[in-house]
Every structure is written in C-alpha cells, then in structure tokens.
Amino acid sequence: MSKLLPSAPALPRLLVSVRDAAEAGLAAAAGADLVDAKDPARGALGALAPEMVRAIVAEIRGRALTSAVAGEPGEGEALARCVAAMAGTGVDYVKVALTPALRAEPEALAAAARAAPQRLIAVLFAEDALRPEDPARLAAAGFVGAMIDTAGKDGRRLPDLLDVARRDAFTQACRACGLVSGLAGSLRVEDIPLLADHRPGYLGFRGGLCAGNRRTDALDPARIAAAAAAIRALARRDAA
Ligand SMILES: O=C[C@H](O)COP(=O)(O)O
C-alpha cells in the first residue's frame, strides 16, 4: 500500500470511518483502503481521543492508510492546536473541518498545515457555500487534500445537497492544484458508480456501511466488502 494517496487515481479509494481498534481491524480486513478514526456519536466530525487513535494506528500496522478527524475548530488558533494533537498520533492523514470564515484566513491555514506537514486534509461541508477558489487556497497553504462531507447527517445524502456540476467542479479544481479530493455524506454502496465518475481520490463512508444505515451502529463487514467490490467493478466497467 503506497503511503501516498494520488490526486488523480484511476479508481477512488475506499475510506471507512471507524470508532475503535476493533472496527479498524474489521474495516481493513474487509477491504478499506483508508481507515478513518472518528467518533460517529459526536456529529459529522467528532474527534476520538488521541490514545484511541494511536490504538487504531497500532491495530492497522500498515495494512491500510489511516486518517483521523481533528474536529471542527471555530477559530484560527484552535485550528493548529487540534491538528497538532492528532498529527502526534502517527496517522497518515489528519482531517479537519473548515468553516467558510476559516477558509479565508491564509495564515491560520498555513499554521495548521505546518502542524501536519504533507498530511492535512480539509473537510468542507456541502451545506456551506463552496467557493471555486477554495481548493487553490488550501493547496497554497500547504494542505494535501480537500473533501466534501455533509454536516447535518439528517438523512440527506451528498447527491441531494450538491448537484453533478458542483461535485465535478470541486474534484476538477482539486486535481488542477494537485490536491487529493474526497466525497462523502451518507453515501450508500449504490452511489459508488455515479460518484466515481467525478474521479475523486476517495469516497468516504460510515452510516451506509453500518447495519440499518445508522452511523452509530456497528460496521457491517459484508457491506464494506460490497463497497470494495463495487469499486473494483468500476475497473471492469471502464475496460469494457
Ligand atoms: O468521512 C466520511 C464519513 O465518516 C461519512 O460518514 P457518513 O457516511 O455517515 O455520512
């Protein structure tokens, strides 16, 4: 497994959010490319305690890439602090939510990127205004990736909140400045072919891979395997 996520892969990688080491092992064994540490009981970007993230990294032992959520800091100083705390756990990538106001603060963004060099991914929410200049600003500040997720977790999925043109504009803008892009937001396995057409770096899942589609329930290894198989099937579709 390469240590780096490519910004323009032929096929998207599969990100699965996990809440503990047991789920991390299960997700990697079932086919997750990127095991993402997150507390689903604490909203869209709930951070786990650093000790739990260390346990997840230890469980994975290089079988997959790892990422961890550093939360949703509201202002510049807290941003770098949250990022630094998660970067110290040894994860491959740190994900942090950026409000529209924070996205317009170049110094705070650069300080955050310095706290996790070559490892920081911005999370933008589909409910907020997405500005065409966001990816280039993030790349200039030193971020390596940007993803869109949904904040509300109210049953609406990413395709309900962001139309094809806006999803495509986002992934294209990321590729143009060398950022890894991610798409997530209450996705289901059946969304994979549609969203893969935008050529994102990865597709992110939690609820859609849990029993009953409830993100606070346990991950279902059969659903993770089905998502991994759906991504592999894209290669056959594209070759046909
Ligand atoms: O980072 C990706 C996610 O954890 C998405 O969660 P969700 O599928 O429950 O919206």
PDBQT file of the ligand as one rigid body, heavy atoms in Angstrom, charges set to zero:
ROOT
HETATM    1  O1  LIG A 301     -15.567  10.700   6.322  1.00  0.00    +0.000 OA
HETATM    2  C1  LIG A 301     -16.582  10.090   5.950  1.00  0.00    +0.000 C 
HETATM    3  C2  LIG A 301     -17.672   9.787   6.830  1.00  0.00    +0.000 C 
HETATM    4  O2  LIG A 301     -17.392   9.387   8.095  1.00  0.00    +0.000 OA
HETATM    5  C3  LIG A 301     -19.025   9.830   6.336  1.00  0.00    +0.000 C 
HETATM    6  O3  LIG A 301     -19.993   9.438   7.298  1.00  0.00    +0.000 OA
HETATM    7  P1  LIG A 301     -21.451   9.092   6.788  1.00  0.00    +0.000 P 
HETATM    8  O4  LIG A 301     -21.312   8.123   5.651  1.00  0.00    +0.000 OA
HETATM    9  O5  LIG A 301     -22.152   8.510   7.956  1.00  0.00    +0.000 OA
HETATM   10  O6  LIG A 301     -22.038  10.378   6.324  1.00  0.00    +0.000 OA
ENDROOT
TORSDOF 0
